[in-house]
């Protein structure tokens, strides 16, 4: 129903030692396509590093060694732009006097990573004045309504423009049919998913393992491009 998908990705790297005397180089160990977390917390850690460089000068570092790291505004901007795209693509209900859209954060029950998520929520409001709703998959199934004609998803008085998954990435998030039915309801809706089920599967570790195998990248890009891409893979 919805052809647009929002990707908020986190690419993870570790230093690779070739054991041949060559310099250490960063190699990609995974890329996350769902629930990419710690954007806000890593931004705070980067600030702490800058503080320490000035406070403890004998570390031998200076601020030029610390690249800018401010992902929160970018993550929120992606959500806000996607919400705006939804509003342009999906016309309001005929005769509707008012239309209030919101971004749905799908979270785990008793979410432990709430502070990382709240910074994104606050930035979304600061930049776009778009509210966020937090709900677990079970709460989505119990409270959200899906209009079978327009495929609009509504929850707590808002039309959901974007569904931002900060849960649903592990089998442990699906305790039973309730959670699976909630995911199906979301996937069938007109809301822009971050990510869709298909996009989530693309980021699975098995797909990443297969892409790293010899000859696979060449099916999608030219050999010289595949060789350059493969230089950043860990395996």
PAVOKE-543985 format. One line per 8 residues: number of its first residue (from 1); their letters; for each residue z negated, y negated, x negated of N, C-alpha, C, CB. Coordinates in Angstrom, 1 decimal. Glycine has a CB too. Example, Ala and Ser with C-alpha at 12.3 -4.5 7.8 and 13.67 -1.06 7.14 Angstrom:
2
1 = as = -7.8 5.7 -13.2 -7.8 4.5 -12.3 -7.8 3.3 -13.2 -9.0 4.5 -11.3  -7.1 2.2 -12.8 -7.1 1.1 -13.7 -7.9 0.0 -12.9 -5.7 0.6 -14.1
REM end
This chain:
235
1 = xxxxxxxx = 0.0 1.2 -0.8 0.0 0.0 0.0 0.0 -1.3 -0.9 -1.2 0.0 0.9  -0.8 -1.3 -1.9 -0.9 -2.4 -2.8 -0.2 -2.1 -4.1 -2.4 -2.9 -3.0  0.9 -2.8 -4.4 1.6 -2.5 -5.7 1.0 -3.2 -6.9 3.0 -2.9 -5.5  0.2 -4.2 -6.7 -0.4 -4.9 -7.8 -1.7 -4.3 -8.2 -0.7 -6.4 -7.5  -1.9 -4.2 -9.5 -3.2 -3.6 -10.1 -3.7 -4.6 -11.2 -2.9 -2.2 -10.6  -5.0 -4.7 -11.3 -5.5 -5.6 -12.3 -6.1 -4.7 -13.4 -6.7 -6.5 -11.7  -5.8 -5.0 -14.6 -6.3 -4.2 -15.8 -7.3 -5.1 -16.6 -5.2 -3.7 -16.7  -8.5 -4.7 -16.6 -9.5 -5.3 -17.5 -9.9 -4.2 -18.5 -10.8 -5.9 -16.7
9 = xxxxxxxx = -9.4 -4.3 -19.7 -9.5 -3.2 -20.7 -10.4 -3.5 -21.8 -8.1 -2.8 -21.2  -11.0 -2.5 -22.4 -11.7 -2.6 -23.7 -11.2 -1.6 -24.7 -13.3 -2.4 -23.4  -10.7 -2.1 -25.8 -10.2 -1.2 -26.8 -11.3 -1.1 -27.9 -8.9 -1.8 -27.4  -11.6 0.1 -28.2 -12.7 0.4 -29.1 -12.2 0.9 -30.5 -13.7 1.4 -28.6  -12.7 0.3 -31.6 -12.3 0.6 -32.9 -13.5 1.1 -33.8 -11.5 -0.6 -33.5  -13.2 1.9 -34.8 -14.1 2.2 -35.8 -13.4 2.1 -37.2 -14.8 3.6 -35.6  -14.2 1.9 -38.2 -13.6 1.8 -39.5 -13.2 3.2 -40.0 -14.5 1.1 -40.5  -12.0 3.3 -40.5 -11.5 4.6 -41.0 -11.4 4.6 -42.5 -10.1 4.9 -40.4
17 = xxxxxxxx = -12.0 5.7 -43.1 -12.0 5.9 -44.5 -11.0 7.0 -44.9 -13.4 6.2 -45.1  -9.9 6.7 -45.5 -8.9 7.7 -45.8 -9.3 8.6 -47.0 -7.6 7.0 -46.2  -10.5 8.4 -47.6 -11.0 9.2 -48.7 -10.0 9.2 -49.9 -11.3 10.6 -48.2  -9.2 8.2 -50.0 -8.2 8.2 -51.1 -8.3 6.9 -51.9 -6.8 8.3 -50.5  -9.4 6.2 -51.7 -9.6 4.9 -52.5 -9.0 3.7 -51.8 -9.0 5.1 -53.8  -8.3 3.9 -50.7 -7.7 2.8 -49.9 -8.8 2.1 -49.2 -6.6 3.3 -49.0  -8.5 0.8 -48.8 -9.5 0.0 -48.1 -9.8 0.6 -46.7 -9.1 -1.5 -48.0  -11.0 0.3 -46.2 -11.3 0.7 -44.9 -10.5 -0.1 -43.9 -12.9 0.5 -44.6
25 = xxxxxxxx = -10.0 0.6 -42.9 -9.1 -0.1 -41.9 -9.6 0.3 -40.5 -7.6 0.3 -42.0  -9.5 -0.7 -39.5 -9.9 -0.4 -38.1 -8.9 0.6 -37.5 -10.1 -1.6 -37.3  -9.4 1.6 -36.8 -8.6 2.5 -36.1 -9.1 2.6 -34.6 -8.6 3.9 -36.7  -8.2 2.6 -33.7 -8.6 2.7 -32.3 -9.1 4.1 -31.9 -7.4 2.4 -31.4  -10.2 4.2 -31.4 -10.8 5.5 -31.0 -10.7 5.7 -29.5 -12.2 5.6 -31.4  -10.6 4.7 -28.7 -10.4 4.8 -27.2 -10.0 3.5 -26.6 -11.6 5.5 -26.6  -9.4 3.6 -25.4 -9.2 2.4 -24.6 -9.7 2.7 -23.2 -7.7 1.9 -24.6  -10.6 1.8 -22.7 -11.2 2.0 -21.4 -10.4 1.2 -20.4 -12.7 1.5 -21.4
33 = xxxxxxxx = -10.0 1.9 -19.3 -9.2 1.2 -18.2 -10.1 1.0 -17.0 -8.0 2.0 -17.8  -11.3 1.5 -17.0 -12.2 1.3 -15.8 -13.6 1.0 -16.3 -12.3 2.6 -14.9  -14.3 0.1 -15.6 -15.7 -0.2 -15.9 -15.9 -0.6 -17.3 -16.6 0.9 -15.5  -15.0 -1.4 -17.9 -15.1 -1.8 -19.3 -16.3 -2.8 -19.4 -13.8 -2.5 -19.8  -17.4 -2.3 -20.0 -18.6 -3.1 -19.9 -18.9 -3.8 -21.2 -19.8 -2.1 -19.6  -20.0 -4.5 -21.2 -20.6 -5.2 -22.4 -19.8 -6.4 -22.8 -20.7 -4.2 -23.5  -18.9 -6.9 -22.0 -18.2 -8.2 -22.3 -19.2 -9.3 -22.5 -17.2 -8.5 -21.3  -20.1 -9.5 -21.5 -21.1 -10.6 -21.5 -22.1 -10.3 -22.6 -21.8 -10.7 -20.2
41 = xxxxxxxx = -22.6 -9.1 -22.8 -23.6 -8.9 -23.8 -23.1 -9.0 -25.2 -24.2 -7.5 -23.6  -21.8 -8.6 -25.4 -21.2 -8.7 -26.7 -21.0 -10.2 -27.1 -19.9 -8.0 -26.8  -20.7 -11.0 -26.0 -20.6 -12.4 -26.3 -21.9 -13.0 -26.7 -20.1 -13.2 -25.0  -23.0 -12.5 -26.2 -24.4 -13.0 -26.6 -24.7 -12.5 -28.0 -25.4 -12.5 -25.6  -24.3 -11.3 -28.3 -24.5 -10.8 -29.7 -23.7 -11.6 -30.7 -24.1 -9.3 -29.7  -22.5 -12.0 -30.4 -21.7 -12.8 -31.3 -22.4 -14.1 -31.5 -20.3 -13.0 -30.7  -23.0 -14.7 -30.5 -23.7 -15.9 -30.6 -24.9 -15.7 -31.6 -24.2 -16.4 -29.3  -25.6 -14.6 -31.4 -26.7 -14.3 -32.3 -26.3 -14.1 -33.8 -27.4 -12.9 -31.9
49 = xxxxxxxx = -25.1 -13.5 -34.0 -24.6 -13.4 -35.3 -24.3 -14.8 -35.9 -23.3 -12.6 -35.3  -23.7 -15.7 -35.1 -23.5 -17.1 -35.7 -24.8 -17.8 -36.0 -22.7 -17.9 -34.6  -25.8 -17.6 -35.2 -27.1 -18.1 -35.4 -27.7 -17.6 -36.7 -28.1 -17.8 -34.2  -27.6 -16.3 -36.9 -28.2 -15.7 -38.1 -27.5 -16.2 -39.4 -28.1 -14.2 -38.0  -26.1 -16.3 -39.3 -25.4 -16.8 -40.5 -25.9 -18.1 -41.0 -23.9 -16.8 -40.2  -26.2 -19.0 -40.0 -26.7 -20.4 -40.4 -28.2 -20.3 -40.7 -26.5 -21.3 -39.2  -28.9 -19.4 -40.1 -30.4 -19.4 -40.3 -30.7 -18.7 -41.6 -31.0 -18.7 -39.1  -29.9 -17.7 -42.0 -30.2 -16.8 -43.2 -29.0 -16.9 -44.1 -30.5 -15.3 -42.8
57 = xxxxxxxx = -28.8 -18.0 -44.8 -27.6 -18.3 -45.6 -27.4 -17.3 -46.8 -27.7 -19.6 -46.2  -28.5 -16.6 -47.2 -28.3 -15.7 -48.3 -27.7 -14.3 -47.9 -29.7 -15.4 -49.0  -27.2 -14.2 -46.7 -26.5 -13.0 -46.2 -25.1 -13.0 -46.9 -26.4 -13.0 -44.7  -24.7 -14.1 -47.4 -23.4 -14.1 -48.1 -22.2 -14.3 -47.1 -23.2 -12.9 -48.8  -22.5 -14.7 -45.9 -21.4 -14.9 -44.8 -21.4 -16.3 -44.4 -21.7 -13.9 -43.6  -20.4 -16.7 -43.8 -20.3 -18.0 -43.1 -19.6 -17.9 -41.8 -19.6 -19.1 -44.1  -19.6 -19.0 -41.1 -19.0 -18.9 -39.7 -17.5 -18.5 -39.7 -19.2 -20.2 -39.0  -16.8 -18.8 -40.8 -15.4 -18.4 -40.8 -15.2 -16.9 -40.8 -14.7 -19.0 -42.1
65 = xxxxxxxx = -16.3 -16.2 -41.2 -16.2 -14.7 -41.1 -16.4 -14.2 -39.7 -17.2 -14.1 -42.1  -16.7 -15.0 -38.8 -17.1 -14.6 -37.4 -16.1 -15.1 -36.4 -18.5 -15.0 -37.0  -15.1 -14.3 -36.0 -14.1 -14.8 -35.1 -14.7 -15.1 -33.7 -13.0 -13.7 -34.9  -14.1 -16.0 -33.0 -14.6 -16.3 -31.6 -14.6 -15.1 -30.7 -13.8 -17.4 -31.0  -15.6 -15.0 -29.9 -15.7 -13.8 -29.0 -16.3 -14.3 -27.7 -16.6 -12.6 -29.6  -15.4 -14.6 -26.7 -15.9 -15.1 -25.4 -15.1 -14.5 -24.3 -15.7 -16.7 -25.4  -15.4 -13.2 -24.0 -14.6 -12.5 -23.0 -15.0 -12.8 -21.6 -14.8 -11.0 -23.2  -16.2 -13.3 -21.3 -16.6 -13.5 -19.9 -15.7 -14.3 -19.1 -18.0 -14.1 -19.9
73 = xxxxxxxx = -15.3 -15.5 -19.7 -14.4 -16.4 -18.9 -13.1 -15.7 -18.7 -14.2 -17.7 -19.7  -12.6 -14.9 -19.6 -11.3 -14.3 -19.4 -11.3 -13.2 -18.4 -10.8 -13.7 -20.8  -12.4 -12.4 -18.4 -12.6 -11.3 -17.4 -12.6 -12.0 -16.0 -13.9 -10.5 -17.6  -13.5 -13.0 -15.8 -13.6 -13.7 -14.6 -12.3 -14.3 -14.1 -14.7 -14.8 -14.6  -11.5 -14.9 -15.1 -10.2 -15.5 -14.8 -9.3 -14.4 -14.3 -9.6 -16.2 -16.0  -9.3 -13.2 -14.8 -8.4 -12.2 -14.3 -8.8 -11.8 -12.9 -8.6 -10.9 -15.2  -10.1 -11.7 -12.6 -10.5 -11.4 -11.2 -10.1 -12.5 -10.3 -12.0 -11.2 -11.2  -10.3 -13.8 -10.7 -9.9 -14.9 -9.8 -8.5 -15.0 -9.6 -10.5 -16.2 -10.5
81 = xxxxxxxx = -7.6 -14.8 -10.6 -6.2 -14.9 -10.5 -5.7 -13.8 -9.6 -5.5 -14.8 -11.8  -6.3 -12.6 -9.7 -5.9 -11.5 -8.8 -6.3 -11.8 -7.4 -6.6 -10.2 -9.3  -7.4 -12.4 -7.2 -7.8 -12.8 -5.8 -6.9 -13.8 -5.2 -9.3 -13.3 -5.8  -6.4 -14.7 -6.0 -5.5 -15.7 -5.6 -4.1 -15.1 -5.2 -5.3 -16.8 -6.6  -3.7 -14.1 -6.0 -2.5 -13.4 -5.8 -2.5 -12.6 -4.4 -2.2 -12.4 -6.9  -3.7 -12.0 -4.2 -3.9 -11.3 -2.9 -3.7 -12.3 -1.8 -5.3 -10.6 -2.9  -4.4 -13.4 -1.9 -4.3 -14.4 -0.8 -2.9 -14.9 -0.5 -5.2 -15.6 -1.1  -2.1 -14.9 -1.5 -0.7 -15.4 -1.3 0.2 -14.2 -0.8 -0.1 -15.8 -2.7
89 = xxxxxxxx = -0.1 -13.0 -1.2 0.7 -11.9 -0.8 0.4 -11.3 0.6 0.6 -10.8 -1.8  -0.9 -11.4 0.9 -1.4 -10.8 2.2 -1.7 -12.0 3.2 -2.7 -10.0 2.0  -0.8 -12.2 4.1 -1.1 -13.4 5.0 -2.3 -13.1 5.9 0.2 -13.6 6.0  -3.0 -14.2 6.3 -4.2 -14.1 7.1 -3.8 -13.5 8.5 -4.9 -15.4 7.3  -4.8 -12.9 9.1 -4.6 -12.3 10.5 -4.1 -13.4 11.4 -5.9 -11.8 11.0  -3.2 -13.0 12.3 -2.6 -13.9 13.3 -3.7 -14.5 14.1 -1.6 -13.2 14.1  -3.7 -15.8 14.2 -4.7 -16.5 15.0 -6.1 -16.7 14.4 -4.9 -15.7 16.3  -6.2 -16.2 13.1 -7.5 -16.3 12.4 -7.8 -17.8 12.1 -7.6 -15.4 11.2
97 = xxxxxxxx = -8.9 -18.3 12.5 -9.3 -19.7 12.2 -9.8 -19.9 10.8 -10.3 -20.2 13.2  -10.4 -18.9 10.3 -11.0 -19.0 8.9 -10.8 -17.7 8.2 -12.5 -19.4 9.0  -10.6 -17.8 6.9 -10.5 -16.6 6.1 -11.3 -16.7 4.8 -9.0 -16.4 5.7  -12.3 -15.8 4.7 -13.2 -15.8 3.6 -13.0 -14.6 2.8 -14.7 -15.9 4.0  -12.5 -14.7 1.6 -12.2 -13.6 0.7 -13.3 -13.5 -0.3 -10.8 -13.6 0.1  -13.5 -12.3 -0.8 -14.5 -12.0 -1.9 -14.0 -10.9 -2.8 -15.9 -11.7 -1.3  -14.6 -10.9 -4.0 -14.3 -9.8 -4.9 -15.5 -8.8 -4.8 -14.2 -10.3 -6.4  -15.1 -7.5 -4.6 -16.2 -6.5 -4.5 -16.4 -5.8 -5.8 -15.7 -5.4 -3.5
105 = xxxxxxxx = -17.7 -5.9 -6.3 -18.1 -5.2 -7.5 -18.7 -3.9 -7.0 -19.2 -6.0 -8.3  -18.0 -2.8 -7.3 -18.5 -1.4 -7.0 -19.4 -1.0 -8.2 -17.4 -0.4 -6.8  -20.7 -0.9 -7.8 -21.7 -0.6 -8.9 -22.5 0.7 -8.6 -22.7 -1.8 -9.0  -23.2 1.2 -9.5 -24.0 2.4 -9.3 -25.3 2.0 -8.6 -24.4 3.0 -10.7  -25.8 2.9 -7.8 -27.2 2.7 -7.2 -28.2 2.4 -8.3 -27.6 3.9 -6.3  -29.1 1.5 -8.1 -30.1 1.1 -9.1 -29.4 0.8 -10.4 -31.1 2.2 -9.2  -28.4 0.0 -10.4 -27.6 -0.3 -11.5 -28.4 -0.8 -12.7 -26.5 -1.4 -11.2  -28.2 -0.2 -13.9 -29.0 -0.6 -15.1 -28.3 -1.7 -15.9 -29.3 0.6 -15.9
113 = xxxxxxxx = -27.0 -1.9 -15.6 -26.2 -2.9 -16.5 -25.9 -4.1 -15.7 -24.9 -2.2 -16.9  -26.9 -4.5 -14.8 -26.7 -5.6 -13.9 -26.5 -6.9 -14.6 -27.8 -5.7 -12.9  -27.2 -7.2 -15.7 -27.1 -8.5 -16.4 -25.8 -8.7 -17.0 -28.2 -8.5 -17.5  -25.1 -7.7 -17.6 -23.8 -7.8 -18.1 -22.8 -8.2 -17.0 -23.3 -6.5 -18.7  -23.0 -7.6 -15.8 -22.1 -7.9 -14.7 -22.4 -9.3 -14.0 -22.3 -6.8 -13.6  -23.6 -9.7 -14.0 -23.9 -11.0 -13.4 -23.2 -12.2 -14.1 -25.4 -11.2 -13.4  -23.1 -12.1 -15.4 -22.4 -13.2 -16.1 -21.0 -13.3 -15.6 -22.5 -13.0 -17.6  -20.3 -12.2 -15.4 -18.9 -12.2 -14.9 -18.9 -12.8 -13.5 -18.3 -10.8 -14.9
121 = xxxxxxxx = -19.9 -12.4 -12.7 -20.0 -12.9 -11.3 -20.2 -14.5 -11.3 -21.1 -12.3 -10.6  -21.1 -15.0 -12.2 -21.3 -16.4 -12.2 -20.1 -17.2 -12.7 -22.5 -16.7 -13.2  -19.4 -16.6 -13.7 -18.2 -17.3 -14.2 -17.1 -17.3 -13.1 -17.7 -16.6 -15.5  -17.0 -16.2 -12.4 -16.0 -16.2 -11.3 -16.2 -17.3 -10.3 -16.0 -14.8 -10.6  -17.5 -17.5 -10.0 -17.8 -18.6 -9.0 -17.5 -20.0 -9.7 -19.2 -18.5 -8.6  -17.9 -20.1 -10.9 -17.8 -21.4 -11.6 -16.3 -21.8 -11.7 -18.4 -21.4 -13.0  -15.4 -20.8 -12.0 -14.0 -21.1 -12.2 -13.2 -21.2 -10.9 -13.4 -20.1 -13.0  -13.6 -20.4 -9.9 -12.7 -20.2 -8.7 -13.4 -20.4 -7.4 -12.1 -18.9 -8.7
129 = xxxxxxxx = -14.8 -20.6 -7.4 -15.6 -20.6 -6.2 -15.3 -19.4 -5.3 -15.3 -21.9 -5.4  -15.1 -18.3 -6.0 -14.9 -17.0 -5.2 -16.2 -16.2 -5.3 -13.7 -16.2 -5.8  -16.7 -15.8 -4.2 -18.0 -15.1 -4.2 -17.7 -13.6 -4.6 -18.7 -15.1 -2.9  -18.8 -13.0 -5.0 -18.7 -11.5 -5.3 -19.8 -10.8 -4.5 -19.0 -11.3 -6.8  -19.4 -9.6 -4.0 -20.3 -8.7 -3.3 -20.5 -7.5 -4.1 -19.7 -8.4 -1.9  -21.7 -7.1 -4.2 -22.1 -5.9 -5.0 -22.4 -4.7 -4.0 -23.3 -6.1 -5.9  -21.8 -3.6 -4.2 -22.1 -2.4 -3.3 -21.8 -1.1 -4.0 -21.2 -2.5 -2.0  -22.6 -0.1 -3.7 -22.3 1.2 -4.3 -21.2 1.9 -3.4 -23.6 2.1 -4.3
137 = xxxxxxxx = -20.7 3.0 -3.9 -19.7 3.7 -3.1 -20.2 4.2 -1.8 -19.2 4.9 -3.9  -21.5 4.6 -1.8 -22.1 5.0 -0.5 -22.2 3.8 0.5 -23.5 5.6 -0.7  -22.5 2.7 0.0 -22.6 1.5 0.8 -21.2 1.1 1.3 -23.3 0.3 0.0  -20.2 1.2 0.5 -18.8 0.9 0.9 -18.5 1.8 2.1 -17.8 1.1 -0.3  -18.7 3.1 1.9 -18.4 4.0 3.0 -19.2 3.7 4.3 -18.7 5.4 2.6  -20.4 3.3 4.2 -21.2 3.0 5.4 -20.9 1.7 6.0 -22.7 3.1 5.0  -20.5 0.7 5.2 -20.4 -0.7 5.8 -19.0 -1.2 5.8 -21.3 -1.6 4.9  -18.1 -0.9 5.0 -16.8 -1.5 4.9 -15.9 -0.9 6.0 -16.2 -1.2 3.6
145 = xxxxxxxx = -15.0 -1.8 6.5 -14.1 -1.4 7.6 -12.7 -1.6 7.1 -14.3 -2.3 8.9  -11.9 -0.6 7.3 -10.5 -0.6 6.9 -9.6 -0.7 8.2 -10.1 0.6 6.1  -8.8 -1.8 8.3 -7.9 -2.0 9.4 -6.7 -1.1 9.2 -7.5 -3.5 9.7  -6.4 -0.2 10.0 -5.3 0.8 9.8 -4.0 0.1 9.9 -5.4 1.9 10.8  -3.9 -1.0 10.6 -2.6 -1.7 10.7 -2.3 -2.5 9.5 -2.6 -2.5 11.9  -3.2 -3.5 9.2 -2.9 -4.4 8.1 -3.4 -3.9 6.8 -3.6 -5.7 8.4  -4.3 -2.8 6.8 -5.0 -2.3 5.6 -5.9 -3.3 5.0 -3.9 -1.8 4.6  -6.4 -4.3 5.7 -7.4 -5.2 5.2 -8.7 -4.4 5.1 -7.5 -6.5 6.1
153 = xxxxxxxx = -9.4 -4.7 4.0 -10.7 -4.1 3.8 -11.8 -5.2 4.0 -10.9 -3.4 2.4  -12.7 -5.1 4.9 -13.7 -6.1 5.1 -15.1 -5.5 4.9 -13.6 -6.7 6.6  -16.0 -6.4 4.4 -17.3 -5.9 4.1 -18.3 -7.2 4.2 -17.4 -5.3 2.7  -19.3 -7.0 5.0 -20.3 -8.1 5.1 -19.8 -9.4 5.4 -21.1 -8.1 3.8  -18.8 -9.5 6.3 -18.2 -10.7 6.7 -17.1 -11.3 5.9 -19.3 -11.7 6.8  -16.7 -10.6 4.8 -15.7 -11.0 3.9 -14.5 -10.1 3.9 -16.2 -11.2 2.5  -13.3 -10.7 3.7 -12.1 -9.9 3.4 -12.1 -9.6 1.9 -10.8 -10.6 4.0  -12.0 -8.4 1.5 -12.0 -8.0 0.1 -10.6 -8.2 -0.5 -12.6 -6.6 -0.1
161 = xxxxxxxx = -10.5 -9.1 -1.4 -9.3 -9.3 -2.1 -9.1 -8.4 -3.4 -9.2 -10.8 -2.5  -10.2 -8.2 -4.1 -10.1 -7.4 -5.3 -11.3 -6.5 -5.3 -10.1 -8.3 -6.6  -11.1 -5.2 -5.7 -12.2 -4.3 -5.9 -12.3 -4.0 -7.4 -11.9 -2.9 -5.1  -13.4 -4.4 -8.0 -13.7 -4.3 -9.4 -14.7 -3.2 -9.6 -14.3 -5.7 -10.0  -14.2 -2.1 -10.2 -15.0 -0.9 -10.4 -15.9 -1.0 -11.6 -14.1 0.4 -10.5  -17.2 -1.1 -11.4 -18.1 -1.0 -12.5 -18.9 0.4 -12.4 -19.1 -2.2 -12.6  -18.4 1.2 -11.5 -18.9 2.5 -11.2 -17.7 3.4 -10.8 -20.1 2.6 -10.2  -17.9 4.7 -10.7 -16.8 5.5 -10.2 -15.9 6.1 -11.3 -15.9 4.8 -9.3
169 = xxxxxxxx = -16.4 6.0 -12.6 -15.7 6.4 -13.7 -16.1 7.8 -14.2 -15.8 5.4 -14.9  -17.2 8.3 -13.6 -17.7 9.6 -14.1 -18.0 10.5 -12.9 -19.0 9.4 -14.9  -17.8 11.8 -13.0 -18.1 12.7 -11.8 -19.5 12.5 -11.3 -17.9 14.1 -12.3  -20.4 12.1 -12.1 -21.8 11.9 -11.6 -21.9 10.8 -10.6 -22.7 11.6 -12.7  -20.9 9.9 -10.5 -20.9 8.8 -9.5 -20.5 9.3 -8.1 -20.0 7.7 -9.9  -20.0 10.5 -8.1 -19.5 11.1 -6.8 -20.4 12.2 -6.4 -18.0 11.6 -6.9  -21.5 11.8 -5.6 -22.5 12.8 -5.3 -22.1 13.8 -4.2 -23.8 12.1 -4.9  -21.1 13.4 -3.4 -20.7 14.2 -2.3 -19.4 13.6 -1.7 -21.8 14.4 -1.3
177 = xxxxxxxx = -19.1 14.1 -0.5 -18.0 13.6 0.3 -18.0 12.1 0.6 -17.8 14.4 1.5  -19.2 11.6 0.7 -19.4 10.2 1.1 -18.7 9.3 0.0 -20.8 9.8 1.2  -19.0 9.5 -1.2 -18.4 8.7 -2.3 -16.9 8.9 -2.4 -19.1 9.1 -3.7  -16.4 10.2 -2.2 -15.0 10.4 -2.3 -14.3 9.7 -1.1 -14.7 11.9 -2.3  -14.9 9.7 0.0 -14.3 9.0 1.2 -14.2 7.5 1.0 -15.1 9.4 2.5  -15.3 7.0 0.3 -15.3 5.6 0.0 -14.1 5.2 -0.9 -16.6 5.1 -0.6  -13.9 6.0 -2.0 -12.9 5.8 -2.9 -11.5 5.9 -2.2 -12.9 6.8 -4.1  -11.3 6.8 -1.3 -10.1 6.9 -0.6 -9.9 5.7 0.3 -10.1 8.2 0.3
185 = xxxxxxxx = -10.9 5.2 0.9 -10.8 4.0 1.8 -10.4 2.8 0.9 -12.2 3.7 2.4  -10.9 2.7 -0.2 -10.5 1.6 -1.1 -9.1 1.7 -1.6 -11.5 1.5 -2.3  -8.7 2.9 -2.0 -7.3 3.1 -2.5 -6.3 2.9 -1.4 -7.2 4.6 -3.0  -6.6 3.2 -0.1 -5.7 3.0 1.0 -5.6 1.5 1.4 -6.1 3.8 2.1  -6.5 0.7 1.0 -6.6 -0.7 1.4 -5.6 -1.6 0.7 -8.0 -1.2 1.2  -5.4 -2.8 1.2 -4.5 -3.8 0.6 -5.2 -4.5 -0.5 -4.0 -4.8 1.7  -6.4 -4.3 -0.7 -7.1 -5.0 -1.8 -6.5 -4.6 -3.2 -8.6 -4.7 -1.8  -6.5 -5.5 -4.1 -6.0 -5.2 -5.5 -7.2 -4.5 -6.2 -5.6 -6.5 -6.2
193 = xxxxxxxx = -6.8 -3.3 -6.7 -7.8 -2.5 -7.4 -7.9 -2.8 -8.9 -7.6 -1.0 -7.1  -9.1 -2.8 -9.4 -9.3 -2.9 -10.9 -10.2 -1.8 -11.4 -9.9 -4.4 -11.2  -9.6 -0.7 -11.7 -8.2 -0.3 -11.6 -7.9 0.5 -10.4 -7.8 0.5 -12.9  -6.7 0.9 -10.2 -6.3 1.9 -9.2 -6.6 3.2 -9.7 -4.8 1.8 -8.8  -6.6 4.2 -8.8 -6.9 5.6 -9.3 -5.9 6.1 -10.4 -6.9 6.6 -8.1  -4.6 5.7 -10.2 -3.6 6.1 -11.2 -3.8 5.4 -12.5 -2.2 5.7 -10.7  -4.2 4.1 -12.5 -4.5 3.4 -13.7 -5.7 4.0 -14.4 -4.7 1.9 -13.4  -6.7 4.4 -13.6 -7.9 5.0 -14.2 -7.5 6.3 -14.9 -8.9 5.3 -13.1
201 = xxxxxxxx = -6.7 7.1 -14.3 -6.3 8.4 -14.9 -5.5 8.2 -16.2 -5.4 9.2 -14.0  -4.7 7.1 -16.3 -3.9 6.8 -17.5 -4.9 6.6 -18.7 -3.1 5.6 -17.3  -6.1 6.0 -18.4 -7.0 5.8 -19.5 -7.9 6.9 -19.8 -7.9 4.6 -19.1  -7.7 8.1 -19.2 -8.6 9.3 -19.5 -8.4 9.7 -20.9 -8.2 10.4 -18.5  -9.4 10.3 -21.5 -9.4 10.7 -22.9 -8.3 11.8 -23.1 -10.8 11.3 -23.2  -8.0 12.6 -22.2 -7.0 13.6 -22.4 -5.6 13.0 -22.6 -7.0 14.6 -21.2  -5.3 11.9 -21.8 -4.1 11.2 -21.9 -4.0 10.6 -23.3 -3.9 10.2 -20.8  -5.1 10.0 -23.7 -5.1 9.3 -25.0 -4.9 10.4 -26.1 -6.4 8.6 -25.2
209 = xxxxxxxx = -5.5 11.5 -26.0 -5.3 12.6 -27.0 -3.9 13.0 -27.0 -6.2 13.8 -26.6  -3.2 13.2 -25.9 -1.8 13.6 -25.9 -0.9 12.6 -26.5 -1.4 13.9 -24.4  -1.2 11.3 -26.2 -0.4 10.2 -26.8 -0.4 10.2 -28.3 -0.8 8.9 -26.2  -1.6 10.6 -28.8 -1.7 10.6 -30.3 -1.0 11.8 -31.0 -3.2 10.6 -30.6  -0.6 12.8 -30.2 0.1 14.0 -30.8 1.5 13.6 -31.3 0.2 15.1 -29.7  1.9 14.3 -32.4 3.2 14.0 -33.0 4.4 14.1 -32.0 3.5 14.9 -34.2  5.3 13.1 -32.0 6.4 13.2 -31.1 6.3 12.7 -29.7 6.9 14.5 -31.1  5.1 12.4 -29.2 4.9 12.0 -27.9 5.2 10.6 -27.7 3.4 12.3 -27.4
217 = xxxxxxxx = 4.8 9.7 -28.5 5.1 8.3 -28.4 6.6 8.0 -28.4 4.4 7.4 -29.5  7.3 8.8 -29.2 8.8 8.6 -29.3 9.5 8.8 -27.9 9.3 9.6 -30.3  8.8 9.4 -27.0 9.4 9.6 -25.6 9.5 8.2 -24.9 8.7 10.6 -24.8  8.7 7.3 -25.3 8.5 6.0 -24.6 9.0 4.8 -25.4 7.1 5.8 -24.2  8.9 4.9 -26.7 9.3 3.7 -27.5 10.2 4.2 -28.7 8.1 2.9 -28.1  10.9 3.3 -29.3 11.7 3.7 -30.5 10.9 4.2 -31.6 12.6 2.5 -30.9  11.5 5.1 -32.5 10.7 5.7 -33.6 10.0 4.7 -34.5 11.6 6.6 -34.4  10.6 3.6 -34.8 10.0 2.6 -35.7 8.8 2.0 -35.0 11.0 1.6 -36.2
225 = xxxxxxxx = 8.9 1.7 -33.7 7.7 1.2 -33.0 6.6 2.2 -32.9 8.2 0.7 -31.5  7.0 3.5 -32.6 6.0 4.5 -32.5 5.2 4.7 -33.9 6.7 5.9 -32.2  5.9 4.5 -35.0 5.3 4.6 -36.3 4.3 3.5 -36.5 6.3 4.6 -37.4  4.6 2.3 -36.0 3.7 1.2 -36.2 2.5 1.4 -35.3 4.4 -0.1 -35.8  2.7 1.8 -34.1 1.6 2.0 -33.1 0.7 3.1 -33.7 2.1 2.4 -31.7  1.2 4.2 -34.2 0.4 5.3 -34.7 -0.5 4.9 -35.8 1.3 6.4 -35.1  -0.2 3.9 -36.6 -1.0 3.4 -37.7 -2.4 3.0 -37.2 -0.3 2.4 -38.5  -2.5 2.6 -36.0 -3.8 2.1 -35.5 -4.6 3.2 -34.8 -3.7 0.9 -34.6
233 = xxx = -4.0 4.4 -34.6 -4.7 5.5 -33.9 -5.7 6.2 -34.8 -3.7 6.5 -33.3  -6.8 6.6 -34.3 -7.8 7.3 -35.1 -7.4 8.8 -35.3 -9.2 7.3 -34.6  -6.6 9.3 -34.3 -6.3 10.7 -34.4 -5.1 11.0 -33.5 -7.4 11.6 -34.0
REM end
